[in-house]
Amino acid sequence: MPLLIVLALMALPFAEIWLMIAVGGQIGVPWTIALLFAFTASGVLVLRRAGTRAHRQFEETLRAQAQAYRDAGGDPQATAKALREGDSARSRDGMLGALMLMVGGILLVIPGFITAALGALLALPFTRPLLRWAFSAWADRRARAMGATAGPGSFGPSGPSAPSGSSKGPSGRPGSGKVIQGRVVTDPAENGGTAG
């Protein structure tokens, strides 16, 4: 998937130039340039409107998430459940809408017809809720899949050479156990028989 994204981003300038030439051949160069300027101007207006809204939504979301974390006592599952429900979910949707509006404005500012079409999809008020719902559903599925595959010890080393569970300290976290001081002594037979 990341390779496809990289290839699409590499092909985008060529596709944009080809489309500009094709549109210029159909409606004329002056009208094509006028359309590109109109897209850029509308992108600036969208960004201006979205800037303050996004900042406000971001602050509300951070406040709601911090409150949900405090209410859950720091428990990740309880925090995630609280964030999916209530005010924090509405705040998250509002922040996602503001972020989509900003990205749509940025895409409108970039000269080109493909980026303008994508930017318009993200900026128009009747397409944004559908895209927000689709993105939220994808992100929830992705988060659940990552949470289901990440079990205890899945991020550490595994196999026969992996340290056993006894290296965990009293709190159960790796590296929180007792530290034993020592020094490394090499065997002269391993260094070719010379003492060093």
Secondary structure, DSSP 8 states (H G I E B T S, - for coil): -HHHHHHHHHHHHHHHHHHHHHHHHHH-HHHHHHHHHHHHHHHHHHHHHHHHHHHHHHHHHHHHHHHHHHHTTT-HHHHHHHHHSHHHHHHHHHHHHHHHHHHHHHHHHSSSHHHHHHHHHHHSTTTHHHHHHHHHHHHHHHHHHHHHH--TTTTS--STTS--GGGB-TTS-BT-S----------TTTTTS---
